[in-house]
Amino acid sequence: MSRALHDLLGEIERDRALLEPGRLRERGAALDRLETLRIGAPAAEAGLRDRIEALCAALEAVDGELHRSIRQDIRRGAGAQALLGHARAAGPDRDAAGAAAAGDSYDHLDTLVSGVLQIEAPVGRLAGLAREMVFYQPTPARHLFDLLARTGLGADDVLIDLGSGLGQVALIAAICSGARCIGIEWEASYVQSARRCAQALHLDRVSFVQGDARTADLSAGTVFYLYTPFEGAMLREVLDRLKAEASTRELRICTLGPCTATVAREPWLQPAGAWEPHRPAVFRNG
Ligand SMILES: C[S@@+](CC[C@H](N)C(=O)[O-])C[C@H]1O[C@@H](n2cnc3c(N)ncnc32)[C@H](O)[C@@H]1O
């Protein structure tokens, strides 16, 4: 048992490519394997445990340096190239058919996004969600990058994330595109965390509004995003508001998760291509 652990550890230690900044995916996989080794390492084998800790620290330091350098690029207005370059080079976790994995699992791209944004944990008590409001869960980064590639947001676009949580979608979209981005979120402490992140990264095209998507101002939006933030009558009410907005201009509605099936039944919307609930879907009016 111990011999096999030593061999596996030695294999990772010898793989110098893991220290290259661009090897996000491989480093993520190695850190996962090291976590398994850490669990399996006998308590008596202090030397083995020390080697695992040292290797984890060395790999995490490479990630930390990469995140620091991308944050610097973002502050000087060159974040899109830096972040998208690394995200594209690493690519998402893929399914057996070679497509980006469906569903709400997370991968090394989420490590990249959370390391770059460094959104602070919300402070204070949460207001609590009313019935039909869905609790916070961030959009997996591979779906977010996929959506950005498919929507090609431009300087004339205003993206509104309905139920923006800690703000990751609006923040990444503002970094990676020329669009103005707005997050609308019920929980005030999430909004505060998102605003602090935007400030720390000097992002001036993104803003966050504390409020209820049923009553917030939607008049600026050209692209709306819903990662199933609410359901039932609440979703119905917001879709009716979006329909009213759509009678005045061209809109795109992007969705992820169970709300996609409801949105797909809206007669005023057409899907831009085939859709499935576990991947981002894009709909257009008119
Ligand atoms: C599934 S999370 C999505 C978070 C974010 N859009 C993302 O993709 O990373 C849903 C969010 O919607 C918020 N929410 C639920 N109902 C809302 C409402 N009526 N108005 C505004 N925000 C709401 C929740 O507090 C939660 O943060």
PDBQT file of the ligand as one rigid body, heavy atoms in Angstrom, charges set to zero:
ROOT
HETATM    1  C1  LIG A 301     -28.934  29.761  -8.811  1.00  0.00    +0.000 C 
HETATM    2  S1  LIG A 301     -28.352  31.302  -8.163  1.00  0.00    +0.000 S 
HETATM    3  C2  LIG A 301     -27.643  32.019  -9.608  1.00  0.00    +0.000 C 
HETATM    4  C3  LIG A 301     -26.481  32.929  -9.301  1.00  0.00    +0.000 C 
HETATM    5  C4  LIG A 301     -25.822  33.601 -10.490  1.00  0.00    +0.000 C 
HETATM    6  N1  LIG A 301     -26.785  34.047 -11.477  1.00  0.00    +0.000 N 
HETATM    7  C5  LIG A 301     -24.831  32.686 -11.167  1.00  0.00    +0.000 C 
HETATM    8  O1  LIG A 301     -25.231  32.085 -12.164  1.00  0.00    +0.000 OA
HETATM    9  O2  LIG A 301     -23.679  32.534 -10.740  1.00  0.00    +0.000 OA
HETATM   10  C6  LIG A 301     -29.913  32.164  -7.933  1.00  0.00    +0.000 C 
HETATM   11  C7  LIG A 301     -29.778  33.531  -7.256  1.00  0.00    +0.000 C 
HETATM   12  O3  LIG A 301     -30.991  34.240  -7.454  1.00  0.00    +0.000 OA
HETATM   13  C8  LIG A 301     -31.288  35.007  -6.300  1.00  0.00    +0.000 C 
HETATM   14  N2  LIG A 301     -32.734  35.298  -6.351  1.00  0.00    +0.000 N 
HETATM   15  C9  LIG A 301     -33.765  34.434  -6.153  1.00  0.00    +0.000 A 
HETATM   16  N3  LIG A 301     -34.943  35.055  -6.330  1.00  0.00    +0.000 NA
HETATM   17  C10 LIG A 301     -34.664  36.352  -6.651  1.00  0.00    +0.000 A 
HETATM   18  C11 LIG A 301     -35.460  37.479  -6.978  1.00  0.00    +0.000 A 
HETATM   19  N4  LIG A 301     -36.797  37.429  -7.015  1.00  0.00    +0.000 N 
HETATM   20  N5  LIG A 301     -34.843  38.654  -7.280  1.00  0.00    +0.000 NA
HETATM   21  C12 LIG A 301     -33.492  38.738  -7.246  1.00  0.00    +0.000 A 
HETATM   22  N6  LIG A 301     -32.680  37.709  -6.946  1.00  0.00    +0.000 NA
HETATM   23  C13 LIG A 301     -33.258  36.513  -6.660  1.00  0.00    +0.000 A 
HETATM   24  C14 LIG A 301     -30.833  34.081  -5.162  1.00  0.00    +0.000 C 
HETATM   25  O4  LIG A 301     -30.592  34.819  -3.973  1.00  0.00    +0.000 OA
HETATM   26  C15 LIG A 301     -29.556  33.471  -5.755  1.00  0.00    +0.000 C 
HETATM   27  O5  LIG A 301     -28.423  34.247  -5.424  1.00  0.00    +0.000 OA
ENDROOT
TORSDOF 0
